[in-house]
């Protein structure tokens, strides 16, 4: 199973989201992958030096939705936001599930 995770969402993202993705590793089945969606440079910097990342991949999205933004406006005006990229990957069959 490939699980997409909007790594740029949340009040304390992406650090806390990445910590959760790493902590989920022991509970995944063999071959399961968590795909962090967001700014690749930021995500790779956060992952650097952390153990237990073998089940994690990164998908780049150049934009993020701010907590104060209207979700509908953000989705319409930010086509490369992490949530839009993640749902498009799901639509294409590259993810089995999405979490935001």
C-alpha positions, 0 to 999 in steps of 0.5 A: 500500500502506498499512503500519501501524507500531506507533509506541509499541512498542520500547525507544526509541519513538516517536522511533526508530520515526519516524526509521525511517518517515521513512528508508523514504520513498525506498524506497516506491512512489508512493501508499504510506503508512506509518500511525503508530499511537499517541498522536496528540499525541506522534507529531505533536510528534515529527514536527513540524519533520522533513522527509520526512514526506509519506508518513506518516499518524497513527492515534490510540491512547490506550494503549500496551503497556509492555515489561514487560507480558505481551503477552496481558494487555495486548491483553486489558486495553488495547483502545485500545492501539496494537497492538490499534488497528493490527490492527483497522485491518488487519481493517477493510481500512484497512491492508495490512500491520502491523509491531510 
